[in-house]
Amino acid sequence: MKNLITLLVVTLFFSCQNIAQTKKAQENVINAKPNEVPLENGKARAYFASGCFWCVEAVYESVKGVEESISGYSGGHSNNPTYEASNTGHTGHAEAVEIIYDPNLVSFESLVDVYFASQNPTQVNGQGPDKGSQYRSIIFYQNEAQKQIILKKKAALAKKLNATIAAEVYPFQKFWVAEDYHQNYERLHPNHPYIQRISIPRLNRFKSKFPKELLKEGH
């Protein structure tokens, strides 16, 4: 009995220690200095987390000026996260997308508008049926100008809805590209039950309320 109690105490000690270390590591991510991604061939990059990346990837690729949307992970404290690891909620990462866009055709401000228009902005730790910290909403900023755009739009939406907006605002640190089979999932698997029931309806809801002149034809 004594040995059992000792084992329980030791296990609890290390468990609490691990939780504290994880919490500190995540705080370091939130309080870090943002990394700014330079233009490449005239294209800029932006990063958003808003539930399942299959859905978000399709939404952004319907917007004029967006060249590509890549599914991945961001916002956490671990290196080289995988789909399985991020789903445990222990890595701190959320499913995210990297948006490659032409700033001459679409602004970062407009991409933030897309973000809020394509989700339930008050749902905490998830979107629709997808629940958990890996599905939480995060907008990543790369400099102070982007941060102020995000904060201003978040505050305006909170006032309009008279509600708390769930999106967290993080300094961008690093984006980890997801496994190959996640990329372009909606386009490559249009008949998948999740795509039919969740992704396509979410995309259509977004398109129904976003200015048509900002959307690509035929997407």
Short mmCIF file of the C-alpha atoms (twelve columns), coordinates in Angstrom:
data_MODEL
# 
_entry.id   MODEL 
# 
loop_
_atom_site.group_PDB 
_atom_site.id 
_atom_site.type_symbol 
_atom_site.label_atom_id 
_atom_site.label_alt_id 
_atom_site.label_comp_id 
_atom_site.label_asym_id 
_atom_site.label_seq_id 
_atom_site.Cartn_x 
_atom_site.Cartn_y 
_atom_site.Cartn_z 
_atom_site.pdbx_PDB_model_num 
ATOM 1   C CA . MET A 1   0.000   0.000  0.000   1 
ATOM 2   C CA . LYS A 2   2.847   2.335  0.941   1 
ATOM 3   C CA . ASN A 3   4.600   1.632  -2.375  1 
ATOM 4   C CA . LEU A 4   1.373   2.341  -4.249  1 
ATOM 5   C CA . ILE A 5   0.961   5.691  -2.530  1 
ATOM 6   C CA . THR A 6   4.560   6.585  -3.315  1 
ATOM 7   C CA . LEU A 7   4.032   5.673  -6.976  1 
ATOM 8   C CA . LEU A 8   0.900   7.815  -7.154  1 
ATOM 9   C CA . VAL A 9   2.680   10.785 -5.599  1 
ATOM 10  C CA . VAL A 10  5.604   10.512 -8.022  1 
ATOM 11  C CA . THR A 11  3.256   10.134 -11.003 1 
ATOM 12  C CA . LEU A 12  1.243   13.181 -9.918  1 
ATOM 13  C CA . PHE A 13  4.434   15.206 -9.417  1 
ATOM 14  C CA . PHE A 14  5.744   14.531 -12.910 1 
ATOM 15  C CA . SER A 15  2.291   15.023 -14.431 1 
ATOM 16  C CA . CYS A 16  1.968   18.464 -12.833 1 
ATOM 17  C CA . GLN A 17  5.539   19.281 -13.859 1 
ATOM 18  C CA . ASN A 18  4.807   18.357 -17.493 1 
ATOM 19  C CA . ILE A 19  1.623   20.446 -17.504 1 
ATOM 20  C CA . ALA A 20  3.516   23.435 -16.127 1 
ATOM 21  C CA . GLN A 21  6.262   23.046 -18.723 1 
ATOM 22  C CA . THR A 22  3.709   22.770 -21.526 1 
ATOM 23  C CA . LYS A 23  1.848   25.848 -20.282 1 
ATOM 24  C CA . LYS A 24  5.091   27.827 -20.140 1 
ATOM 25  C CA . ALA A 25  6.081   26.690 -23.637 1 
ATOM 26  C CA . GLN A 26  2.705   27.807 -25.004 1 
ATOM 27  C CA . GLU A 27  2.955   31.164 -23.235 1 
ATOM 28  C CA . ASN A 28  6.318   31.681 -24.919 1 
ATOM 29  C CA . VAL A 29  4.653   31.143 -28.305 1 
ATOM 30  C CA . ILE A 30  1.901   33.644 -27.571 1 
ATOM 31  C CA . ASN A 31  4.324   36.282 -26.289 1 
ATOM 32  C CA . ALA A 32  7.022   35.835 -28.922 1 
ATOM 33  C CA . LYS A 33  8.143   38.415 -31.440 1 
ATOM 34  C CA . PRO A 34  6.400   37.735 -34.773 1 
ATOM 35  C CA . ASN A 35  8.296   36.405 -37.755 1 
ATOM 36  C CA . GLU A 36  7.643   38.292 -40.970 1 
ATOM 37  C CA . VAL A 37  7.650   36.259 -44.175 1 
ATOM 38  C CA . PRO A 38  9.223   38.191 -47.090 1 
ATOM 39  C CA . LEU A 39  7.561   38.503 -50.465 1 
ATOM 40  C CA . GLU A 40  8.529   35.804 -52.931 1 
ATOM 41  C CA . ASN A 41  8.030   36.523 -56.641 1 
ATOM 42  C CA . GLY A 42  5.700   39.332 -55.608 1 
ATOM 43  C CA . LYS A 43  3.506   36.987 -53.536 1 
ATOM 44  C CA . ALA A 44  2.789   37.394 -49.823 1 
ATOM 45  C CA . ARG A 45  1.765   34.796 -47.246 1 
ATOM 46  C CA . ALA A 46  -0.799  34.885 -44.453 1 
ATOM 47  C CA . TYR A 47  -1.797  32.325 -41.837 1 
ATOM 48  C CA . PHE A 48  -5.177  31.447 -40.332 1 
ATOM 49  C CA . ALA A 49  -6.680  28.686 -38.189 1 
ATOM 50  C CA . SER A 50  -10.447 28.209 -38.334 1 
ATOM 51  C CA . GLY A 51  -11.491 24.620 -37.731 1 
ATOM 52  C CA . CYS A 52  -10.816 21.803 -40.176 1 
ATOM 53  C CA . PHE A 53  -8.210  22.870 -42.708 1 
ATOM 54  C CA . TRP A 54  -10.027 20.995 -45.474 1 
ATOM 55  C CA . CYS A 55  -12.806 23.565 -45.154 1 
ATOM 56  C CA . VAL A 56  -10.612 26.640 -44.784 1 
ATOM 57  C CA . GLU A 57  -8.375  25.714 -47.705 1 
ATOM 58  C CA . ALA A 58  -11.382 25.578 -50.037 1 
ATOM 59  C CA . VAL A 59  -12.782 28.890 -48.761 1 
ATOM 60  C CA . TYR A 60  -9.617  30.861 -49.411 1 
ATOM 61  C CA . GLU A 61  -9.033  29.323 -52.821 1 
ATOM 62  C CA . SER A 62  -12.397 30.759 -53.897 1 
ATOM 63  C CA . VAL A 63  -11.082 34.309 -53.362 1 
ATOM 64  C CA . LYS A 64  -9.573  36.387 -56.180 1 
ATOM 65  C CA . GLY A 65  -5.895  37.086 -55.676 1 
ATOM 66  C CA . VAL A 66  -5.290  33.901 -53.686 1 
ATOM 67  C CA . GLU A 67  -2.855  31.742 -55.612 1 
ATOM 68  C CA . GLU A 68  -2.763  28.773 -53.268 1 
ATOM 69  C CA . SER A 69  -3.944  27.583 -49.874 1 
ATOM 70  C CA . ILE A 70  -1.841  24.996 -48.054 1 
ATOM 71  C CA . SER A 71  -3.019  22.911 -45.096 1 
ATOM 72  C CA . GLY A 72  -0.792  22.564 -42.046 1 
ATOM 73  C CA . TYR A 73  -0.280  23.278 -38.371 1 
ATOM 74  C CA . SER A 74  0.650   26.414 -36.440 1 
ATOM 75  C CA . GLY A 75  0.329   28.099 -33.081 1 
ATOM 76  C CA . GLY A 76  1.910   25.383 -30.947 1 
ATOM 77  C CA . HIS A 77  5.122   24.727 -29.067 1 
ATOM 78  C CA . SER A 78  6.246   21.380 -30.513 1 
ATOM 79  C CA . ASN A 79  8.401   20.765 -33.569 1 
ATOM 80  C CA . ASN A 80  7.340   18.736 -36.606 1 
ATOM 81  C CA . PRO A 81  3.714   18.190 -35.525 1 
ATOM 82  C CA . THR A 82  1.724   15.459 -37.229 1 
ATOM 83  C CA . TYR A 83  -2.005  15.069 -37.716 1 
ATOM 84  C CA . GLU A 84  -2.150  12.392 -35.031 1 
ATOM 85  C CA . ALA A 85  -0.076  14.425 -32.553 1 
ATOM 86  C CA . SER A 86  -2.002  17.660 -33.052 1 
ATOM 87  C CA . ASN A 87  -5.270  15.800 -32.537 1 
ATOM 88  C CA . THR A 88  -4.225  14.955 -28.983 1 
ATOM 89  C CA . GLY A 89  -4.323  18.652 -28.112 1 
ATOM 90  C CA . HIS A 90  -0.931  18.340 -26.414 1 
ATOM 91  C CA . THR A 91  1.200   20.077 -29.059 1 
ATOM 92  C CA . GLY A 92  -0.543  23.437 -28.817 1 
ATOM 93  C CA . HIS A 93  -0.948  23.516 -32.594 1 
ATOM 94  C CA . ALA A 94  -4.161  24.188 -34.471 1 
ATOM 95  C CA . GLU A 95  -5.028  23.058 -37.961 1 
ATOM 96  C CA . ALA A 96  -4.105  26.083 -40.056 1 
ATOM 97  C CA . VAL A 97  -3.688  27.256 -43.617 1 
ATOM 98  C CA . GLU A 98  -0.921  29.141 -45.373 1 
ATOM 99  C CA . ILE A 99  -2.402  31.553 -47.900 1 
ATOM 100 C CA . ILE A 100 -0.180  32.550 -50.816 1 
ATOM 101 C CA . TYR A 101 -1.658  35.668 -52.378 1 
ATOM 102 C CA . ASP A 102 -0.995  38.626 -54.637 1 
ATOM 103 C CA . PRO A 103 -1.144  41.779 -52.466 1 
ATOM 104 C CA . ASN A 104 -1.876  43.815 -55.588 1 
ATOM 105 C CA . LEU A 105 -5.146  41.904 -56.035 1 
ATOM 106 C CA . VAL A 106 -6.248  41.167 -52.472 1 
ATOM 107 C CA . SER A 107 -5.165  42.819 -49.231 1 
ATOM 108 C CA . PHE A 108 -4.394  41.254 -45.867 1 
ATOM 109 C CA . GLU A 109 -7.366  43.220 -44.546 1 
ATOM 110 C CA . SER A 110 -9.653  41.480 -47.047 1 
ATOM 111 C CA . LEU A 111 -8.237  38.093 -46.065 1 
ATOM 112 C CA . VAL A 112 -9.201  38.860 -42.456 1 
ATOM 113 C CA . ASP A 113 -12.714 39.686 -43.705 1 
ATOM 114 C CA . VAL A 114 -12.786 36.283 -45.426 1 
ATOM 115 C CA . TYR A 115 -11.708 34.685 -42.167 1 
ATOM 116 C CA . PHE A 116 -14.545 36.111 -40.091 1 
ATOM 117 C CA . ALA A 117 -17.155 35.689 -42.848 1 
ATOM 118 C CA . SER A 118 -16.411 31.988 -43.268 1 
ATOM 119 C CA . GLN A 119 -16.900 30.768 -39.708 1 
ATOM 120 C CA . ASN A 120 -19.010 30.933 -36.575 1 
ATOM 121 C CA . PRO A 121 -16.902 33.616 -34.870 1 
ATOM 122 C CA . THR A 122 -18.267 32.912 -31.394 1 
ATOM 123 C CA . GLN A 123 -17.583 29.150 -31.279 1 
ATOM 124 C CA . VAL A 124 -14.768 28.362 -28.862 1 
ATOM 125 C CA . ASN A 125 -12.313 25.527 -29.579 1 
ATOM 126 C CA . GLY A 126 -13.875 24.374 -32.806 1 
ATOM 127 C CA . GLN A 127 -16.011 24.967 -35.863 1 
ATOM 128 C CA . GLY A 128 -19.235 23.102 -36.452 1 
ATOM 129 C CA . PRO A 129 -18.886 19.442 -35.465 1 
ATOM 130 C CA . ASP A 130 -15.091 19.667 -35.110 1 
ATOM 131 C CA . LYS A 131 -14.285 20.357 -31.482 1 
ATOM 132 C CA . GLY A 132 -11.004 20.560 -29.588 1 
ATOM 133 C CA . SER A 133 -8.071  22.935 -29.202 1 
ATOM 134 C CA . GLN A 134 -6.642  21.692 -32.500 1 
ATOM 135 C CA . TYR A 135 -9.689  23.238 -34.204 1 
ATOM 136 C CA . ARG A 136 -9.620  26.569 -32.374 1 
ATOM 137 C CA . SER A 137 -9.676  29.879 -34.215 1 
ATOM 138 C CA . ILE A 138 -6.407  31.819 -34.454 1 
ATOM 139 C CA . ILE A 139 -5.368  34.742 -36.639 1 
ATOM 140 C CA . PHE A 140 -1.622  35.150 -37.002 1 
ATOM 141 C CA . TYR A 141 0.051   38.532 -37.480 1 
ATOM 142 C CA . GLN A 142 3.524   39.152 -38.846 1 
ATOM 143 C CA . ASN A 143 3.918   42.805 -37.869 1 
ATOM 144 C CA . GLU A 144 2.236   45.524 -35.839 1 
ATOM 145 C CA . ALA A 145 0.196   46.809 -38.787 1 
ATOM 146 C CA . GLN A 146 -1.394  43.387 -39.304 1 
ATOM 147 C CA . LYS A 147 -2.016  43.041 -35.569 1 
ATOM 148 C CA . GLN A 148 -3.898  46.326 -35.460 1 
ATOM 149 C CA . ILE A 149 -6.020  45.350 -38.480 1 
ATOM 150 C CA . ILE A 150 -6.988  42.109 -36.740 1 
ATOM 151 C CA . LEU A 151 -7.742  43.714 -33.383 1 
ATOM 152 C CA . LYS A 152 -9.825  46.478 -34.972 1 
ATOM 153 C CA . LYS A 153 -11.929 44.044 -37.002 1 
ATOM 154 C CA . LYS A 154 -12.326 41.678 -34.057 1 
ATOM 155 C CA . ALA A 155 -13.539 44.514 -31.817 1 
ATOM 156 C CA . ALA A 156 -15.955 45.782 -34.480 1 
ATOM 157 C CA . LEU A 157 -17.430 42.302 -34.940 1 
ATOM 158 C CA . ALA A 158 -17.791 41.831 -31.189 1 
ATOM 159 C CA . LYS A 159 -19.720 45.103 -31.016 1 
ATOM 160 C CA . LYS A 160 -21.893 44.192 -34.003 1 
ATOM 161 C CA . LEU A 161 -22.792 40.764 -32.611 1 
ATOM 162 C CA . ASN A 162 -22.780 41.875 -28.987 1 
ATOM 163 C CA . ALA A 163 -20.784 38.744 -28.259 1 
ATOM 164 C CA . THR A 164 -17.289 37.559 -27.428 1 
ATOM 165 C CA . ILE A 165 -15.269 36.650 -30.517 1 
ATOM 166 C CA . ALA A 166 -13.432 33.361 -30.048 1 
ATOM 167 C CA . ALA A 167 -10.490 34.017 -32.374 1 
ATOM 168 C CA . GLU A 168 -7.132  34.191 -30.647 1 
ATOM 169 C CA . VAL A 169 -4.499  36.593 -31.991 1 
ATOM 170 C CA . TYR A 170 -0.983  35.129 -32.165 1 
ATOM 171 C CA . PRO A 171 2.369   36.375 -33.450 1 
ATOM 172 C CA . PHE A 172 3.289   34.184 -36.380 1 
ATOM 173 C CA . GLN A 173 6.202   31.859 -35.603 1 
ATOM 174 C CA . LYS A 174 6.263   28.907 -37.979 1 
ATOM 175 C CA . PHE A 175 3.955   26.982 -40.268 1 
ATOM 176 C CA . TRP A 176 4.338   23.225 -40.581 1 
ATOM 177 C CA . VAL A 177 2.952   21.777 -43.826 1 
ATOM 178 C CA . ALA A 178 0.515   18.913 -43.247 1 
ATOM 179 C CA . GLU A 179 0.777   15.453 -44.722 1 
ATOM 180 C CA . ASP A 180 0.342   15.219 -48.515 1 
ATOM 181 C CA . TYR A 181 -3.037  13.501 -48.303 1 
ATOM 182 C CA . HIS A 182 -4.562  16.597 -46.631 1 
ATOM 183 C CA . GLN A 183 -3.676  18.965 -49.467 1 
ATOM 184 C CA . ASN A 184 -6.449  20.105 -51.853 1 
ATOM 185 C CA . TYR A 185 -8.744  17.653 -50.111 1 
ATOM 186 C CA . GLU A 186 -12.033 19.265 -51.076 1 
ATOM 187 C CA . ARG A 187 -11.052 19.442 -54.752 1 
ATOM 188 C CA . LEU A 188 -9.626  15.930 -54.927 1 
ATOM 189 C CA . HIS A 189 -12.323 14.212 -52.849 1 
ATOM 190 C CA . PRO A 190 -15.587 15.999 -53.683 1 
ATOM 191 C CA . ASN A 191 -17.700 12.959 -52.809 1 
ATOM 192 C CA . HIS A 192 -16.174 12.311 -49.397 1 
ATOM 193 C CA . PRO A 193 -19.014 12.352 -46.798 1 
ATOM 194 C CA . TYR A 194 -17.319 15.066 -44.693 1 
ATOM 195 C CA . ILE A 195 -16.758 17.233 -47.754 1 
ATOM 196 C CA . GLN A 196 -20.402 16.793 -48.822 1 
ATOM 197 C CA . ARG A 197 -21.891 17.401 -45.382 1 
ATOM 198 C CA . ILE A 198 -19.551 20.004 -43.884 1 
ATOM 199 C CA . SER A 199 -16.984 21.537 -46.257 1 
ATOM 200 C CA . ILE A 200 -19.172 22.336 -49.259 1 
ATOM 201 C CA . PRO A 201 -22.054 23.796 -47.204 1 
ATOM 202 C CA . ARG A 202 -19.577 25.944 -45.280 1 
ATOM 203 C CA . LEU A 203 -18.032 27.165 -48.536 1 
ATOM 204 C CA . ASN A 204 -21.464 27.946 -49.989 1 
ATOM 205 C CA . ARG A 205 -22.541 29.844 -46.864 1 
ATOM 206 C CA . PHE A 206 -19.429 31.968 -47.146 1 
ATOM 207 C CA . LYS A 207 -19.918 32.640 -50.866 1 
ATOM 208 C CA . SER A 208 -23.548 33.622 -50.331 1 
ATOM 209 C CA . LYS A 209 -22.626 36.561 -48.106 1 
ATOM 210 C CA . PHE A 210 -19.222 37.669 -49.438 1 
ATOM 211 C CA . PRO A 211 -19.057 40.299 -52.236 1 
ATOM 212 C CA . LYS A 212 -19.263 38.464 -55.560 1 
ATOM 213 C CA . GLU A 213 -16.704 40.747 -57.204 1 
ATOM 214 C CA . LEU A 214 -14.090 39.393 -54.766 1 
ATOM 215 C CA . LEU A 215 -14.732 35.754 -55.615 1 
ATOM 216 C CA . LYS A 216 -13.375 33.633 -58.434 1 
ATOM 217 C CA . GLU A 217 -15.853 32.424 -61.027 1 
ATOM 218 C CA . GLY A 218 -16.727 28.759 -61.138 1 
ATOM 219 C CA . HIS A 219 -15.136 27.709 -57.862 1 
# 
